[in-house]
């Protein structure tokens, strides 16, 4: 018969079980509600056994996937079913608690880095439910359930998603704008269920196109002459604010060649600091020995800062060595090089520009003192 450890020892979420964290315990079996059962082998001290643990006191090491915005419809409606008007902050927090979304997961950002994924998905779930007439917005930043929303909950549908919302004319008008006489439900093709909001789909498409452009630029760089690569490095550094004028930077690159240093340029427009450069179109990964030789050349010049640029990659040992030496060395591989080129508009040109706008709520709610 297994021995049960004393209660103070078994603190999975906040501590450990004889040195074992939740992730190392085998055979986790989930049960309904907030509890799960662990068939744990705790070594020679306690043996194996059944232990019931409260999920509220545990934490996950790997973030769970954030639900698709359509998967939030039913929970959002249920939350609003008491008829109270709630702020979007209250709704986001309540839904996160109900679905077990932790702080790390709530902090995940969209590719643009300007908005949280969780906030975006809850926001779009609210927008679509409002457009379908299931929720109303009694005042800015607040929502409450409408009579139609109560009716939907009373019917207890198995799934509430965009396809379900298409039964409402207001949502069809929103989803398919431009139709003159309205769109009948039978005329509408089923909507494919996506975990991404419209914002996320636009950002994902942008990221995919960007990666393709960066890949194409790297291929072009590899086919160019060494002289052109030196010119590219100069142009990039000048666009980033280094090197003073284009003429000054051009003279500095390619003139030294002293112990692996290809050039010395101004670290700022006044020339108060110097930046030592090595730029090579390597095809194989650059390892620690090459970085070490560059570091030695920098020490010989009593240099404080160096930039090593390659069209290939740097090994893990190269990065570790660059981080541990006293001289500040920045390693720029082919991927980072093309990212910087893209960010600073070098070697690429704008094809189309899309500007996303949102309603300026302050405009429609002027200060009462001005009335």
C-alpha positions, -999 to +999 in steps of 0.1 A: +000+000+000+015+033-010+026+058+016+010+093+014+035+122+019+027+148+045+005+177+031+032+204+035+055+185+012+031+183-017+030+218-030+031+213-068+024+248-081+044+268-056+072+244-047+080+208-054+076+172-043+109+159-030+125+181-057+101+171-084+081+199-102+048+194-119+065+190-153+086+161-141+058+141-125+045+113-148+010+101-156-011+132-151-048+123-155-073+151-158-107+149-141-138+172-143-136+205-124-105+221-110-088+190-098-066+164-115-050+132-103-012+125-104+000+089-104+034+099-091+065+080-083+082+100-056+113+079-050+122+058-020+106+081+005+070+078-003+065+053-032+038+057-058+002+067-052-028+089-061-027+126-052-055+151-059-042+186-066-061+219-070-055+233-105-057+269-091-023+264-074-004+251-104+013+267-133+020+257-168+055+258-183+043+259-219+016+284-229-017+269-240-031+281-274-053+312-270-088+303-281-100+316-315-122+346-313-152+325-324-146+301-296-151+330-272-187+338-283-206+314-260-184+322-229-188+359-235-226+357-239-228+335-207-207+360-188-231+388-198-262+367-192-268+383-158-278+416-176-250+437-160-231+462-181-194+453-180-163+471-192-141+453-217-114+451-191-137+432-168-147+409-196-111+402-206-101+394-170-132+373-163-128+352-195-091+347-189-099+334-154-126+311-166-105+297-195-073+294-175-054+320-196-024+330-175-005+363-174+022+351-198-004+340-223-023+373-220+010+391-226+016+375-260+017+401-288+007+402-324+035+402-350+035+440-351+042+441-313+015+468-309-014+448-294-019+417-273-034+386-290-058+380-261-071+416-261-075+415-299-095+382-299-118+393-271-123+426-288-133+410-321-155+385-304-173+415-288-175+433-321-191+404-340-216+397-312-226+434-312-230+434-350-252+403-348-274+420-322-266+396-294-248+423-273-253+460-271-230+488-260-248+511-235-218+534-233-182+536-244-161+506-235-191+487-220-213+459-232-244+441-220-265+413-233-295+420-256-328+402-258-316+383-289-285+372-269-308+358-241-328+340-267-297+324-282-285+312-248-320+298-240-318+276-272-285+261-259-268+257-293-239+233-295-217+258-312-219+296-316-195+307-344-196+330-374-217+305-394-242+306-366-243+344-366-250+344-403-287+336-395-290+373-384-295+398-411-275+425-393-245+402-392-248+393-429-250+430-438-218+435-417-200+405-431-210+411-467-212+449-472-223+463-505-253+441-512-282+463-522-312+443-511-297+423-482-283+388-483-305+358-474-290+332-451-294+306-478-274+326-502-243+328-480-216+302-482-203+288-449-175+308-432-143+289-426-134+289-389-102+307-382-084+313-349-072+346-363-089+379-361-089+402-392-060+422-377-040+390-371-047+378-407-034+411-421-003+410-399+004+373-407+001+381-444+024+411-440+049+390-422+048+363-448+054+388-476+082+405-456+100+372-451+098+365-488+113+399-497+141+394-471+149+360-485+149+374-521+173+402-510+197+378-494+198+357-526+206+389-546+233+399-521+250+365-525+251+370-563+267+405-561+303+414-562+324+420-530+327+457-539+289+460-541+286+443-507+310+468-492+288+496-506+257+479-492+272+479-457+281+516-460+246+525-472+230+505-443+252+520-416+245+555-429+208+549-429+211+537-393+228+569-383+264+558-383+294+569-404+287+606-406+282+615-443+279+589-471+313+601-484+330+598-450+316+563-445+325+552-480+361+562-474+364+544-441+351+510-453+376+488-472+407+509-463+420+492-432+423+455-436+443+454-404+440+420-387+405+413-399+392+449-396+377+460-429+369+496-419+365+522-392+336+546-393+322+572-370+299+559-343+280+592-345+278+622-368+303+642-347+329+613-346+330+611-308+331+573-310+345+548-335+329+516-349+352+489-362+337+468-390+343+434-405+320+425-434+324+392-454+301+373-477+307+339-461+287+309-472+295+286-443+286+293-407+311+316-389+325+300-358+342+311-326+378+312-342+368+339-367+351+360-340+381+355-317+405+368-343+382+398-348+382+404-311+420+402-310+422+428-338+399+451-318+421+448-287+451+457-308+434+489-318+421+495-283+387+495-298+356+494-277+330+485-303+329+462-333+304+449-358+309+416-376+286+412-406+282+380-426+257+368-452+256+333-436+251+325-399+271+325-367+274+293-346+263+292-310+299+291-298+305+323-318+276+341-300+287+329-266+322+342-272+310+376-284+289+379-253+317+371-228+345+394-241+349+429-227+348+445-261+313+450-273+309+429-305+276+428-324+271+399-348+249+405-378+241+374-398+223+372-432+188+371-416+194+401-394+211+420-422+181+417-445+158+426-416+177+458-410+177+465-447+139+461-448+133+482-417+155+511-432+142+508-468+174+497-483+173+474-514+135+473-513+107+497-523+071+502-511+046+485-534+013+491-516+004+510-484-026+500-462-036+523-434-058+508-407-081+533-389-104+530-359-131+552-346-120+582-326-143+579-297-131+612-282-144+630-312-179+617-307-179+624-270-167+661-267-159+676-233-191+689-217-174+721-209-173+730-246-210+727-250 
